Every structure is written in structure tokens, then in C-alpha cells.
Amino acid sequence: MLLLKAVAFSLFLRLSFSQANYSYTSTPSRLPGQDAVYVIATVGQSQSIFCNITNDQTGDIVPPVWSLSTINGSQFDLSFNDTNGLSDDPSLSLMISGGDTNLTVLAFTEYYNRAIFSCGPMPGTVLERFVIGILNPPTLIGDISTVNVTEGESETITLVSQSSNPFPPFYTLGYNGDINSFILTNTSLWISNAQRNMSGNYTFFLNHASGNLSATFTLNVQYAPSGIPVDTAAYGRIGDNITLTLFSNLSGNPFPRVEWYFDGDILSDASKYDLSHPLKLIIMNVDSDDFGSYTGYAINIAGNISSVITLTEAVQPGTPLSLQESNVTHNSVSIKWMEPADTGLPQLSGYIVMINPPVPGNPFVTADTSISINGLSPTAQYSVSVAAVSSAYPEGGNETSLSFTTTDGPPEFRTTAITPLPNANINIALELRHTGGAGNDAVSIDAYCSTDMDYGLGSGSGDHNMNYANTFTYSCEERCFDAGLMASFSLGPITAGSQYYCFVNAYNLVGGATLRQNLVPVIGKPSRPVVAVSTSPGLISASLLCQYAGILAGSSLSFNMTVETDQGSELYTQAYEYTDYTNNTNRSVSIPVNGGMMYYVEVFAINEHGYSELTRLGPFNVTVNVTEAPTEEESTRLLIIIIGASVGGLIVAVVFISIIICICGCCCKKRKSRTVQFHTSSAQTWRRSDSRAMEMSQRYRR
């Protein structure tokens, strides 16, 4: 009867389970992508897992049914004592609690390592699996140093030891690169269609619950040699050392070795062949037996390439044909010729042209059959030779030659020197390279130095308003140069601080040579004074400055200042002399004048070399000095005298008053000064007449 009840209850449960949906929660919980809950345990310590099952139809908590599968294949349907919760199987150190939801391994041992505990709502059903084990990291193979693979082939590299049996079994594997041809599996790297640009160092990273591991290896993609053949044919002369070049841009991994063969035999005789260069073969002291075909191989583990070079005995080129000159001038010539009938072996590379006497660039090398040569001297005889050249005969074959004479031409300067002198002159020294073909007597010189940059560039009509006071010219009609073709002359006197534009032209009947040079002298006539004028009653004051005094130490500079009325009726002149005057130094001076008039001021500077240009300023209004008018007291005294005259002596008084008024009028009028002072450093004075002052003023103005 009890057996029937148990069977009926079991059928009821199975029927209920099949008709009901169950949900559960677990601790720990399953991670995404995992097939179970993996729990890391420690030997000797307890480890608990939790499984809470709910009937979704009734909402009731269903006590879980636990089972155990060990790694050695043992299977257990677990049951527990209702009193203490311990396993009914005394060999299992397990305990249940929390309404059967908590299962605890009391003392974890190797026996339970990677054991699977399952929970479900009834025997034979599983909602969740718990795998409990001891942490065991995977082994990353770290002894890989270099992996060699041939270009275009595939290779598999094992990265993780398949015997390490890690726990938990899940981990991630990556590397520091973005190579599409790399395929990474759980334990290895597969390289598909290896290419040379994939060579390099790679580091692999393994991420596991136990930590991060890394290993580095070098991928070496080997590829066959490649290169561009350089020589396919070579030419040599008996007795020469001939160099044969095999490839340019040779590459390969590993870098290829080179082997040379002649008539099927490998070359190794060091006394005959220089094999020290990886891509060149030097055949020493070539003889007739050395002409033939040479084969060079570039070889490595991935393959080889070869090239054949044929060495042929060279033949000297023949003589160029129909050599002639044309367009002969005083400094150039054109030469042309035709290719020789026998061009020799190898083919011509060009021609070598030599001229004697030599000129810059001689000898000339050209690939054409014509050339223009410049830099010749006038009225000079030259010889020209032309020879054909090739790579085997760089010195040329048999030459052909001719002679010619250049025409007359203009003179040419060798050296020139345009320099200011201490005596306020510009010295021009010339030396000719040649006279252009004519004798020394046939060369003339035109030269000028001017502060007017346009001087000499016009038609001579005077439209440029040139400053002729600062323009100096020199002309020499023939017989200008000595036997050494040298000449020297001076221009001046010049003005200090002015920029001079100097031009020199040496010419003959054919043409001329011109040179130009600019300079600013510091010794010469003084520059135009800079004047600032101020007035006060009866006085004209001026500040005088010379930017360039044009003198040496110990010399003197004088300022000459003239003051005159706008009608020329009054004239005052003073001169001021200064020893060791310094450029740009102000000097203040004053000249007393009559008031009530308009005045002009003229100033020029003078030193031992001459006069400066004139500075004229004005007009300036000078007021009257009040001390020159009658005082109020004098006027009152005169009035009392007139009133006090007796009426009886009216006629006498009138006459007397007329005399007094006349006298007073003369006293009140200012007397014209005829005194002219000339101040020197010793304060000397001198007088001169009005006519002399007018004469000097007019002279300075001119």
C-alpha cells in the first residue's frame, strides 16, 4: 500500500512539474555566455552555493533537489538529515540549510575539485549547475622567440598549453596588432597568407580570473630575392680592371648571398676576381680569355634570381668629321662637327672639346655635335680640338682640330677702386684685362661722380635739374692707360655726407665697358647747415648745426651768418669759427638789429675744403626795443617849457619851440648802426662799409 502511495506521489510530482513553470535564483549567478556557475574554492575551507526555486503558477517556494557529479565519474542524488542538515552519506562532507536552498561543502578537498552540483525542483530535473574548483590559470607558452614563415604560406602558432586544464575554463586572448590575416583561436594563432609587411614583434595578452599574462615573439616573414638588373652588357679593354654590377635595389629576407659563374664555373680566385662587394664583380687585369658571359645569382632560403652580363672587348671610337667654326666674335665662337664614321664599342657617350689658350670650363664635355664657347679675349688666336668618347674610352679617341682668331672688341675692366681721399677728392683707379684688340692709345675714359643719380642719363637738355655744384666729370681721349693697362685720376672737392653716384666708361671704336659704384664720404666740403631762427625785440637768434663738418681732428669749421632786411637796406654779417667741431652739434648765436622791420637770414659753413650750400630763411618780423622811444618824463618836460613861454615873446617862442621840437625829433630817432662785428674764437671785431656787406651777401647768394 505504501509503495503504491509513493508511486502515485511521484507521478503527481512529475505531472505537476511538467504542467508548471519554475524560476530560480542562484548565488553565485551564471555569467553571460557560460554553461554553468563557476565557483572558485580553497582547499580546507567551506564553500556555499544557493539555489532558490519558485513555482511560477502558485508562487510557492519549492525546496531544491540536489545532485553531485565528481570529475572521476561518481554520481550522487543527495539527501540530508532533517535534524542537523548533514548529508546522509557520511563520506560526503556536505550540509544543507535554509530550507534546503543553501548547500555547503564543509571542508573543500581535491575530491570536490571541478565537481558539479545540480539543483532542480525534483529528482532527475536540473535548473542550474554549479562547478566548484580550485583556481588553476592557463599556461601561456612564453618560450617562443622567433617564428619564421615563408611569404604566401600559412602557419599556426600555439599560444596556450592544451594540457594546462585551467579553472575556470574561460579566458580571453589578444595581441597588439590589427592584422586581418591573423586568426586567433582559444589556444593558438593562425597566420594566413603571410606577407613581408607582417614581420615584426608581437605581444600576446591572456586575461583570466587568476590575472593577466603576456608573451612576446618575433614574426619573421621570409621572401625570395628581388632586384633590378643593372648591367646586361659590358665593355672592357685589355689590361683594365672591369667592374660588373649585378642588381640595384636588391632585397630579400634573409638578405641574399651572391654567387658569380663564368662558363658554368663558380668564381672564387681572389687573385683574379674581387668578390668583396655583395653586388659587384671586379675582374682584374682583363685579358682576351675574360671576355664572355657572366651569370650572377642572388640566393636565400626562399628562392633566387639571376642575371647574365656579357663582357665584350671595347673598340676605340674614330675621328669626328667636318670640324668648323662659325659666329666668331671678340669673346665667343661656335664649333660644330659630324659623328665619326667608326663609332667603336660601346656606343658613343659624347665628345670632349678642348680650347687653347684655356678658358673657364675647359675642357668641355657635350653629347651634341656642336658647342658655343664664351669668355674669349679679343684679337687672340685659339686652337680647338674635338674627340669622341665612350664609357670604355673616357679620354677620347683620335681628335680633330682647327684654329681661329677672335675679332676686336671693347675693353674689359680687371679691377677698379673708387675711394674717397682725405683731401676731399674721390680717387678712381682702373686696370684693364685687355684693350679689346686696339692698342693702349685707342682706349678713352669718361667718368663722373654726382649727387644726382640721373646725371649723364638724359639727353643733355637740362630737364633733370641736376645739381652741378656736386657733379664732377673727367674725360680722357685716348692715351689714357699706361703699358700695364692702368689709369688713375681724382674728382672733387666733394661734400661730406652726400651720396655720390660714380660711373666710369672705358671705350674704344668697337664698344665700351661700364662700371658703377656709390659712396658716402665723411671728409669734404661741409654739408648744408641746418638753421633754426627765433626773434626778440631788436635781436635775431639762430641755432646752427652741420650734420657733416667734413674735417679731420684739429681742423676748424666756421659758420657765416648774414642778416638783411627785405628791402636790402640793412645788412649784418657775423662769422663763428669752431675748432674740432663735432658732427650734429648745435651752436647758438645772436645778432642785434633795428626793430620794426622784416629780415632774411642766410647761413653757410666753410672749412679748409670749401663752402657748403647756402641756407636762406625768412622773412622774420623783429619788433622795436622799447628802450629806444622817448620816455613820458621827457615828453612832460617839453610840454612845460612850451606853456611857460611868455605870451609877449610869441614869435621868439614859436621859433624857439620849433628848434626844440626839431632837436627832440632827432634825439628820438634811432641812429642807423654802421658797425659790423666778425667774431672769431679770440672775439676779434672788424668794421666794413655797407657796400662791402652787400657785395659779400650777393656773393654768398650766388
C-alpha positions in Angstrom: 0.0 0.0 0.0 2.8 2.4 0.9 4.6 1.6 -2.3 1.5 2.4 -4.3 1.2 5.8 -2.5 4.9 6.6 -3.2 4.5 5.8 -6.9 1.3 7.8 -7.0 3.0 10.8 -5.3 6.0 10.5 -7.7 3.7 10.5 -10.7 1.9 13.5 -9.2 5.1 15.4 -8.8 6.3 14.6 -12.4 2.9 15.6 -13.7 2.9 18.8 -11.7 6.4 19.6 -12.8 5.5 19.0 -16.4 2.5 21.3 -16.1 4.2 24.0 -14.0 6.9 26.6 -14.9 9.7 27.2 -12.4 12.1 30.0 -12.0 15.1 30.3 -9.7 17.9 32.5 -8.4 21.4 31.4 -7.5 24.4 32.7 -5.7 26.8 33.0 -7.3 25.0 33.6 -10.6 25.8 32.4 -14.1 27.8 34.9 -16.2 26.7 35.6 -19.8 27.9 33.0 -22.3 28.8 30.5 -19.6 27.3 27.0 -19.4 27.3 26.8 -15.6 28.0 28.8 -12.5 31.7 28.5 -11.8 32.7 28.8 -8.1 36.3 29.1 -7.0 37.0 27.3 -3.8 40.0 27.0 -1.5 41.2 23.7 -0.1 40.3 23.2 3.6 37.7 26.0 3.6 34.0 25.8 3.3 32.2 26.9 0.2 28.4 27.6 -0.1 26.1 27.8 -3.0 22.5 28.9 -3.1 19.6 27.8 -5.3 16.0 29.2 -4.7 13.3 27.7 -6.8 9.8 29.2 -7.3 6.7 27.6 -8.8 5.6 30.4 -11.2 1.9 29.2 -11.2 1.4 29.0 -7.5 4.2 31.3 -6.3 5.3 28.7 -3.8 8.9 28.1 -2.9 9.9 24.7 -3.9 12.8 23.0 -1.9 15.5 22.1 -4.4 16.7 18.6 -5.0 20.5 18.4 -5.1 22.8 16.0 -7.0 26.5 15.6 -7.3 28.8 14.5 -10.2 32.6 14.3 -9.5 35.4 14.6 -12.0 36.1 10.8 -11.7 32.6 10.0 -12.8 30.8 9.4 -9.4 27.1 10.3 -9.4 25.1 11.1 -6.2 21.4 12.0 -5.6 22.0 13.9 -2.3 19.8 13.5 0.8 20.2 15.2 4.1 19.3 14.6 7.8 16.2 16.5 8.7 17.6 17.3 12.2 21.2 18.7 11.5 21.1 19.1 7.7 24.2 16.9 7.2 24.5 14.6 4.3 23.0 11.1 4.8 26.2 9.8 3.2 28.9 10.1 5.8 31.6 10.0 3.2 30.4 13.4 1.9 31.2 16.4 3.9 28.1 18.3 2.9 25.4 20.2 4.8 22.1 21.7 3.8 20.4 24.7 5.4 17.9 27.4 4.6 15.0 25.2 3.6 17.4 23.1 1.5 18.3 26.2 -0.6 21.8 26.6 0.8 24.3 23.8 0.1 27.7 24.0 1.9 30.9 22.0 1.3 32.2 21.9 4.8 35.9 21.3 4.1 36.8 21.6 0.4 39.2 18.9 -0.8 40.6 17.8 -4.1 37.8 15.3 -4.2 35.3 18.1 -5.0 37.7 19.9 -7.4 35.7 20.6 -10.6 32.7 18.7 -9.1 29.2 19.6 -10.5 26.3 20.3 -8.1 22.9 20.5 -9.7 19.6 21.7 -8.3 16.1 21.2 -9.6 12.5 21.0 -8.3 12.5 17.2 -8.3 14.9 14.3 -8.8 16.2 14.0 -12.4 15.5 17.6 -13.2 18.2 20.4 -13.4 17.6 24.1 -13.3 21.2 25.2 -12.5 24.6 23.6 -12.3 27.4 24.8 -10.0 31.0 23.8 -10.9 33.3 24.2 -7.8 37.0 24.0 -8.3 40.4 25.3 -7.3 41.8 28.3 -9.3 44.1 27.0 -12.0 45.4 29.6 -14.5 46.1 28.5 -18.1 49.7 28.3 -19.3 50.8 30.9 -21.9 53.7 29.5 -23.9 56.4 32.0 -23.4 59.4 30.3 -25.0 58.5 31.4 -28.5 61.3 33.8 -29.6 61.1 33.8 -33.4 58.6 32.3 -35.8 59.8 32.0 -39.4 57.3 31.7 -42.2 57.7 32.0 -45.9 55.8 34.7 -47.7 52.4 33.5 -49.1 52.3 30.5 -46.8 50.3 29.8 -43.6 51.5 29.0 -40.1 49.8 28.0 -36.8 51.4 29.2 -33.5 50.2 27.5 -30.3 49.9 30.1 -27.6 48.2 28.3 -24.7 49.2 24.9 -23.4 46.3 22.5 -24.1 47.3 20.4 -21.1 47.0 23.1 -18.5 43.3 22.4 -17.9 42.5 25.8 -16.5 39.8 26.6 -14.0 37.7 28.5 -14.6 38.0 27.3 -18.2 37.1 30.7 -19.8 39.7 33.4 -20.6 40.4 35.9 -23.4 43.3 36.0 -25.7 44.5 39.1 -27.7 47.6 40.7 -29.3 48.9 44.2 -30.1 48.1 44.5 -33.8 45.4 44.8 -36.4 46.4 42.2 -39.0 43.4 40.8 -40.8 45.4 37.7 -41.8 45.7 36.7 -38.1 43.0 34.3 -36.8 43.0 33.8 -33.1 41.5 30.7 -31.6 41.2 29.7 -27.9 44.7 28.3 -27.8 46.6 29.3 -31.0 47.2 31.9 -33.6 46.8 31.1 -37.3 48.7 33.2 -39.8 47.1 33.0 -43.3 49.0 34.1 -46.5 51.9 35.7 -44.6 53.2 38.9 -46.2 56.5 40.7 -45.7 54.9 43.7 -44.1 53.6 41.5 -41.3 57.2 40.9 -40.0 57.7 42.4 -36.5 57.4 41.9 -32.8 54.1 40.9 -31.3 52.9 40.7 -27.7 50.0 38.4 -26.7 47.8 39.0 -23.7 45.8 36.4 -21.7 43.1 37.6 -19.4 41.9 35.1 -16.8 40.3 35.1 -13.3 43.8 34.5 -11.9 45.2 37.6 -13.6 46.8 38.8 -16.8 49.6 37.1 -18.6 51.7 38.2 -21.7 54.3 36.7 -24.0 56.2 38.3 -26.9 57.6 36.7 -30.1 59.1 37.9 -33.4 57.3 37.0 -36.7 59.9 36.8 -39.5 58.3 36.5 -42.9 60.9 35.3 -45.3 60.7 36.2 -49.0 62.7 35.4 -52.1 65.3 37.9 -53.6 64.2 40.6 -55.9 66.2 43.3 -57.7 66.6 45.3 -60.9 69.4 44.1 -63.2 72.0 46.8 -63.8 74.4 45.6 -66.4 73.4 43.3 -69.2 76.4 44.2 -71.4 79.8 45.5 -70.5 82.9 46.5 -72.5 86.5 46.5 -71.4 90.0 47.0 -72.7 92.9 44.5 -72.3 94.7 45.3 -69.1 91.9 47.2 -67.5 90.1 46.3 -64.3 86.4 45.9 -65.2 83.5 46.2 -62.7 80.2 44.3 -63.4 77.2 45.4 -61.4 74.5 42.7 -60.9 71.4 44.3 -59.3 70.2 47.6 -57.9 67.6 47.7 -55.1 68.3 44.1 -54.2 66.1 42.9 -51.4 65.1 39.6 -49.7 64.7 38.1 -46.3 67.1 36.9 -45.3 69.3 39.2 -47.4 70.5 37.2 -50.4 74.1 36.0 -50.9 75.6 36.4 -54.3 77.4 33.8 -56.4 79.1 34.5 -59.7 79.7 31.9 -62.5 81.7 32.1 -65.8 81.2 29.4 -68.3 79.4 27.3 -65.7 82.2 27.5 -63.1 81.8 29.4 -59.8 84.3 32.2 -59.4 86.5 32.1 -56.3 90.0 33.1 -57.4 90.8 36.1 -55.2 93.8 37.0 -57.3 91.7 37.4 -60.4 88.3 38.4 -59.0 87.3 40.9 -56.3 84.2 39.4 -54.7 84.2 41.6 -51.6 81.2 43.8 -52.8 77.9 42.0 -52.4 76.5 43.1 -55.8 79.6 43.8 -57.9 82.3 41.7 -59.6 85.6 43.3 -60.3 87.7 41.5 -63.0 91.3 42.5 -62.6 93.8 42.9 -65.4 91.4 41.8 -68.1 92.9 39.6 -70.9 91.3 38.1 -74.0 90.2 34.9 -72.1 88.0 37.0 -69.8 85.5 38.1 -72.5 82.3 36.1 -72.4 79.1 35.7 -70.3 79.0 36.0 -66.5 76.0 34.9 -64.5 75.2 36.3 -61.1 72.8 34.6 -58.6 71.1 36.2 -55.6 70.1 33.4 -53.3 68.3 32.9 -49.9 66.2 30.2 -48.3 63.0 31.5 -50.0 64.4 31.4 -53.6 66.8 33.0 -56.0 67.1 35.3 -59.0 69.9 35.6 -61.6 71.1 37.9 -64.3 73.6 37.4 -67.3 76.2 40.0 -68.2 78.1 39.8 -71.4 81.6 41.3 -71.4 82.9 42.4 -74.8 86.2 43.9 -75.8 85.9 47.6 -76.4 86.8 49.3 -79.7 88.2 52.9 -79.8 85.9 55.4 -81.4 87.0 57.1 -84.7 87.8 60.7 -85.5 84.9 63.3 -85.7 84.3 64.7 -89.2 83.9 68.1 -90.8 85.0 70.3 -87.8 84.4 74.0 -88.5 83.9 77.3 -86.6 81.3 80.0 -87.0 80.0 83.2 -85.4 83.4 84.3 -84.2 83.2 87.4 -82.1 85.6 89.2 -79.8 84.6 86.9 -76.9 82.9 83.8 -78.3 82.9 81.2 -81.0 80.5 78.4 -82.2 82.1 75.0 -83.2 80.3 72.1 -84.9 81.3 68.7 -86.3 79.9 65.4 -87.5 79.8 61.9 -85.9 82.9 59.7 -86.8 82.4 57.0 -89.4 83.5 54.3 -86.9 81.8 54.9 -83.6 83.6 52.0 -81.9 82.3 49.9 -79.0 80.5 50.6 -76.8 78.3 53.3 -78.4 79.5 57.0 -78.1 78.6 58.8 -74.9 79.6 62.2 -76.2 82.6 64.4 -77.2 85.4 66.2 -75.3 86.2 69.7 -76.6 89.5 71.4 -75.6 90.5 75.0 -76.4 93.9 76.6 -76.1 94.7 79.0 -74.5 92.2 77.6 -71.9 89.1 79.5 -70.8 86.9 78.8 -67.7 85.2 75.4 -68.2 87.8 73.9 -70.4 87.8 71.0 -71.3 84.1 70.9 -72.3 82.1 67.7 -72.5 78.9 67.5 -74.6 76.6 64.9 -76.0 75.8 67.1 -79.0 77.8 67.7 -82.2 78.1 71.5 -81.6 79.1 73.8 -78.8 79.4 77.6 -78.1 82.4 78.7 -76.1 82.4 82.1 -74.3 84.9 84.0 -72.3 87.5 84.5 -75.1 89.8 87.5 -75.4 89.6 89.9 -78.4 92.1 89.7 -81.2 93.5 86.4 -79.8 94.4 83.2 -81.7 92.8 80.0 -80.3 93.0 76.3 -81.3 90.1 73.8 -80.7 90.3 70.0 -80.7 87.4 67.5 -80.6 87.5 63.8 -79.8 84.7 61.2 -79.4 84.4 59.4 -76.0 82.7 56.3 -74.7 82.5 54.6 -71.4 85.5 52.4 -72.3 87.4 55.4 -73.7 86.6 58.4 -71.4 89.8 60.1 -72.6 88.5 60.1 -76.2 89.7 58.6 -79.4 91.6 60.3 -82.2 91.0 64.1 -82.2 90.5 66.7 -85.0 91.4 70.3 -84.5 91.2 73.9 -86.0 92.4 77.4 -85.3 90.7 80.8 -85.4 91.3 84.4 -84.3 88.7 86.5 -82.4 87.7 89.9 -83.6 88.4 93.3 -82.0 86.1 94.1 -79.1 85.5 96.6 -76.3 88.0 96.9 -73.4 87.3 95.0 -70.2 87.9 96.0 -66.6 90.0 93.7 -64.5 90.0 95.7 -61.2 88.5 99.0 -60.1 88.8 101.1 -57.0 86.6 104.2 -56.3 87.6 105.6 -52.9 87.3 109.0 -51.0 90.6 110.7 -50.1 91.5 112.8 -47.1 91.9 115.8 -49.4 88.1 115.8 -50.1 88.5 114.1 -53.5 87.3 110.8 -55.0 90.1 108.8 -56.5 89.3 106.4 -59.3 91.9 103.7 -60.1 91.3 101.4 -63.1 93.0 98.3 -64.6 92.0 96.7 -67.8 92.1 93.0 -68.6 92.6 93.9 -72.2 92.0 96.8 -74.5 89.6 95.0 -76.8 92.2 94.4 -79.5 93.2 98.0 -80.2 96.4 99.5 -78.7 96.5 101.3 -75.4 96.4 104.6 -77.2 92.9 103.8 -78.7 91.1 103.5 -75.3 89.3 106.6 -73.9 87.7 107.3 -70.5 84.6 109.2 -69.5 83.9 109.4 -65.7 81.7 111.4 -63.4 80.6 111.4 -59.7 77.5 113.2 -58.9 74.9 113.5 -56.1 72.3 113.4 -58.9 71.6 109.8 -59.7 70.3 110.7 -63.1 73.3 112.7 -64.2 74.5 111.5 -67.6 71.4 109.5 -68.3 69.5 112.3 -70.1 69.9 113.9 -73.5 71.8 116.9 -72.2 68.8 119.2 -72.5 68.9 120.0 -68.7 65.5 118.6 -68.0 66.7 116.8 -64.8 67.5 120.0 -62.8 70.9 118.5 -62.0 72.9 119.8 -59.1 76.1 120.7 -61.0 77.7 122.1 -57.8 78.1 118.5 -56.7 78.8 116.9 -60.1 82.4 116.2 -61.2 83.5 114.9 -64.5 86.6 113.5 -66.1 87.4 112.8 -69.8 90.4 111.3 -71.5 90.6 111.0 -75.3 93.0 108.0 -75.9 96.4 107.6 -74.3 94.5 107.1 -71.1 96.2 103.8 -69.9 99.9 103.1 -69.4 101.7 100.0 -70.6 100.3 98.0 -67.7 96.7 99.0 -68.8 96.3 101.0 -65.6 95.0 104.6 -65.1 94.2 106.8 -62.0 92.6 110.2 -61.5 90.7 112.2 -58.9 87.4 114.2 -58.8 86.4 116.9 -56.3 86.3 118.6 -54.0 83.3 116.7 -52.7 80.7 117.4 -50.0 80.8 115.3 -46.8 77.8 113.2 -46.0 76.4 113.3 -49.6 75.8 110.1 -51.6 77.7 110.2 -54.8 76.9 108.0 -57.8 80.1 107.3 -59.8 80.1 106.0 -63.3 83.2 105.1 -65.4 83.2 104.1 -69.0 86.3 102.9 -70.9 85.7 102.5 -74.6 87.3 102.2 -78.0 85.9 102.2 -81.5 84.1 98.9 -81.0 82.4 99.4 -77.7 82.8 100.1 -74.0 82.8 98.7 -70.5 80.9 100.5 -67.8 81.1 100.2 -64.0 79.2 102.0 -61.3 79.8 102.5 -57.5 78.1 104.5 -54.8 79.8 106.0 -51.8 79.2 108.5 -49.0 82.4 110.4 -48.0 82.9 111.7 -44.5 85.7 114.2 -45.5 85.0 117.1 -47.8 83.1 120.4 -48.0 80.7 120.8 -45.1 77.0 119.8 -45.7 74.3 122.5 -45.9 73.8 124.0 -42.4 70.5 123.2 -40.6 69.3 126.6 -39.1 66.5 127.4 -36.6 65.8 131.1 -36.2 64.0 132.9 -33.4 63.4 136.7 -32.8 63.0 139.0 -29.8 62.8 142.9 -29.7 65.9 144.2 -31.5 67.5 140.7 -31.7 67.8 137.8 -34.1 69.0 134.4 -32.6 69.8 131.3 -34.5 70.7 127.7 -33.7 73.3 126.4 -36.2 74.1 122.7 -36.9 76.1 120.9 -39.5 75.4 117.2 -40.0 78.8 116.6 -41.7 81.6 119.0 -40.9 83.9 117.2 -43.3 87.0 117.8 -41.3 89.7 115.8 -39.5 90.6 116.2 -35.8 92.4 119.5 -35.2 90.7 121.3 -38.2 88.2 124.2 -38.0 84.6 124.7 -39.2 83.1 128.2 -39.5 79.5 129.3 -39.8 79.0 132.6 -41.7 75.6 134.3 -40.9 74.2 137.2 -42.8 71.0 139.2 -41.8 69.4 141.7 -44.2 66.1 143.5 -44.5 63.6 142.5 -47.1 64.5 145.7 -48.9 68.2 145.2 -48.6 68.6 148.5 -46.7 70.1 146.9 -43.6 72.9 144.3 -43.6 74.6 142.5 -40.7 77.2 139.7 -41.0 78.9 137.7 -38.4 81.2 134.6 -38.6 81.8 132.0 -36.0 84.8 129.7 -36.0 84.9 126.3 -34.1 88.0 124.1 -33.8 87.3 120.3 -33.6 83.6 120.8 -34.4 81.7 117.5 -33.9 79.0 116.5 -36.4 75.4 117.3 -35.5 76.4 119.8 -32.7 74.2 122.8 -32.2 75.8 126.3 -31.8 73.7 129.3 -30.7 74.4 132.8 -32.0 72.6 136.2 -31.9 72.8 139.5 -33.9 71.3 142.8 -32.7 69.2 144.6 -35.4 66.9 147.5 -35.7 63.3 146.7 -34.8 60.2 147.3 -36.8 61.5 145.5 -39.9 61.3 142.2 -41.8 64.6 140.3 -42.1 66.1 137.3 -44.0 68.8 135.1 -42.6 71.4 133.4 -44.8 74.0 130.8 -43.4 76.7 128.8 -45.0 79.5 126.7 -43.5 83.1 126.7 -44.6 86.1 124.5 -43.8 89.5 124.0 -45.4 88.0 122.2 -48.3 85.4 124.8 -49.3 82.0 126.3 -48.8 78.7 124.5 -48.1 75.5 125.2 -49.9 73.6 128.2 -48.6 70.6 128.0 -46.3 68.3 131.0 -46.6 65.3 131.5 -44.2 62.7 134.3 -43.7 61.2 136.7 -43.6 61.2 137.3 -39.8 59.5 140.2 -38.1 61.6 141.9 -35.5 59.8 144.3 -33.1 61.2 147.6 -31.7 63.1 147.6 -28.5 61.1 149.9 -26.1 64.2 151.5 -24.6 64.7 153.4 -27.9 61.4 155.5 -27.7 61.2 158.9 -25.7 60.1 158.5 -22.1 57.0 160.0 -20.6 59.1 162.3 -18.3 60.9 163.7 -21.3 57.6 164.5 -23.1 56.2 166.2 -19.9 59.3 168.4 -19.5 59.0 169.6 -23.1 55.3 170.5 -22.6 56.1 172.6 -19.5 58.7 174.5 -21.5 56.2 175.4 -24.2 53.5 176.5 -21.7 55.9 178.6 -19.7 57.0 180.6 -22.6 55.9 184.3 -22.4 53.0 185.3 -24.5 54.9 188.6 -25.2 57.7 186.6 -26.8 55.3 184.6 -29.0 57.3 185.0 -32.2 60.5 184.2 -30.4 58.9 181.3 -28.5 57.5 179.9 -31.7 60.9 179.9 -33.3 62.5 178.6 -30.1 59.9 175.8 -29.8 60.4 174.8 -33.5 64.1 174.5 -32.8 63.4 172.4 -29.7 61.0 170.1 -31.5 63.4 169.6 -34.3 66.2 168.7 -31.8 63.9 166.3 -29.9 62.9 164.6 -33.1 66.4 164.0 -34.0 67.2 162.6 -30.5 64.2 160.3 -30.6 65.0 158.8 -34.0 67.2 155.8 -33.8 70.6 156.1 -35.3 71.4 153.6 -38.0 74.2 151.3 -37.0 77.1 151.0 -39.4 79.1 148.7 -37.2 79.6 145.0 -38.3 81.2 142.6 -35.9 83.2 139.5 -37.0 83.6 137.2 -34.0 86.3 134.6 -34.1 87.4 132.3 -31.3 89.5 135.2 -29.9 86.5 137.6 -30.1 88.2 140.0 -32.6 85.9 142.6 -34.2 86.1 144.4 -37.5 84.2 147.0 -39.4 83.2 147.3 -43.0 81.1 149.6 -45.2 77.6 148.9 -46.3 78.7 148.4 -49.9 81.2 145.7 -48.8 78.4 143.9 -46.9 76.1 144.0 -49.9 78.9 142.6 -52.1 79.5 139.6 -49.8 75.8 138.9 -49.4 75.4 138.8 -53.2 78.5 136.6 -53.5 77.2 134.2 -50.9 73.9 134.1 -52.5 75.5 133.1 -55.8 
